[in-house]
Amino acid sequence: MDFKSVIDRHGTNSLKWDLFDDDLPMWVADMDFRVAPKIQEAILKRAAHPVYGYTVVPDELFESYISWWDRRYDFKMSREDMAYAIGVMPSISSMIRCLTDEDDEILIQTPVYHVFFYVIEDNNRKVLENELIYENEVYRIDFDDLDEKLSKAKMMILCNPHNPIGKIWSREELDKIEELCKKHDVILISDEIHCDLTDPGVKYNPCDSSDNVITCLSPSKSFNIAGFQSSVVHTRNRELLEKIKNQMHVDNSDSCNVFATAAVIAAYKESEDWLEELKEAIYENKQIVREFIANELPIISLVECDATYLLWLDCSRLNVSSKVLSEFLRQNQGLFLSAGVDFGQCGDNFLRMNIACPEELLKEGLLKLKAGIIALNNIRNF
Ligand SMILES: Cc1ncc(COP(=O)(O)O)c(C=O)c1O
């Protein structure tokens, strides 16, 4: 598989490449790699039929999810416990609306995927932050704080594995989270969209789906098909599932795109080898960044991670806010990294870097990062 060639994505209405001119974009979470060949084949085959009317979700799609999680993660699901959605965030938004009330508090563990803040606030609910503890370049959960905050919360949205810190939560940590949610009668949504993208040989732990747990699953990140907008919701709690299905129907977030069906089935049924090679390519990129930082940019450090293609760079020794730093890198070098503060105030000493790109682009990005930091320090020391 070719993970080395640079593909020009300009002119494809790409959020990453067409929204802001001339920047080297290493922010939004999509990959600059060619899709798995079987996915493209399936799309071309479907496109060859000249009618693209409304579509139903075939059982084969659900079966492809069931088989994937069973054989890769020993996680058993049944069709009756699943519902189709047009993406993880639309489904979470619907769940917030039908399972909580206005002004209810919803807990998230910060720093975290920024859209978790928006989806809570845009639905007129309140964000309750359980800040992760950061010590010696490692993150862990503050369980005492979690216990206390959950006593006020109606829902918790877990990021498993966690974006932006790239951490896989252990079985023990997940069990403890589930137990605390049960104790306080809190609905636990586990967003597992990044679950397949782990270091080679490492596996994430699915949240166990006891009856207060809902998992959100999708091939969007793993197979770089976010543009198709497709996911499923899974819970063993049929009462919750019925409410969610009704709400997604009201919100029109349960309809299926004619090409999404073909892409998802081809991903889960025919593209596993591609995914394993992709994981190797991302891991190699991670090593390149690790070495570059150690040798060329020791003023910043890489937070150890075992999942996602998003690296969390500790820039605290630069003594500058992440917004100023990321804006400076854009103006000075045309390099676009995400400001850590976007993921919560406690992320302000960090930048997030997307490394899912050919090595050539990654190296260009690293050189720009170094040049930008030198330029910033020169200006400040002037
Ligand atoms: C943790 C997490 N959840 C959800 C999404 C978006 O999912 P969707 O496009 O299916 O709404 C992202 C995208 O980056 C993400 O990082």
The ligand as a Tripos MOL2 file, in Angstrom:
@<TRIPOS>MOLECULE
LIG
   16    16     1     0     0
SMALL
NO_CHARGES

@<TRIPOS>ATOM
      1 C1        -13.4710   12.0460   19.5130 C.3       1 LIG1
      2 C2        -14.1840   12.4140   18.2550 C.ar      1 LIG1
      3 N1        -15.4960   12.1760   18.1530 N.ar      1 LIG1
      4 C3        -16.1950   12.4720   17.0340 C.ar      1 LIG1
      5 C4        -15.5680   13.0430   15.9510 C.ar      1 LIG1
      6 C5        -16.3810   13.4050   14.7430 C.3       1 LIG1
      7 O1        -17.2210   12.3590   14.3870 O.3       1 LIG1
      8 P1        -18.2990   12.4970   13.2510 P.3       1 LIG1
      9 O2        -17.6240   13.1240   12.0620 O.co2     1 LIG1
     10 O3        -18.7610   11.1050   12.9820 O.co2     1 LIG1
     11 O4        -19.3950   13.3690   13.7750 O.co2     1 LIG1
     12 C6        -14.1860   13.3220   16.0080 C.ar      1 LIG1
     13 C7        -13.4950   13.9470   14.8780 C.2       1 LIG1
     14 O5        -12.3660   14.3660   14.9640 O.2       1 LIG1
     15 C8        -13.4870   12.9890   17.1860 C.ar      1 LIG1
     16 O6        -12.1660   13.2110   17.3210 O.3       1 LIG1
@<TRIPOS>BOND
     1     1     2 1
     2     2     3 ar
     3     2    15 ar
     4     3     4 ar
     5     4     5 ar
     6     5     6 1
     7     5    12 ar
     8     6     7 1
     9     7     8 1
    10     8     9 2
    11     8    10 1
    12     8    11 1
    13    12    13 1
    14    12    15 ar
    15    13    14 2
    16    15    16 1
@<TRIPOS>SUBSTRUCTURE
     1 LIG1         1 GROUP 0 **** ****
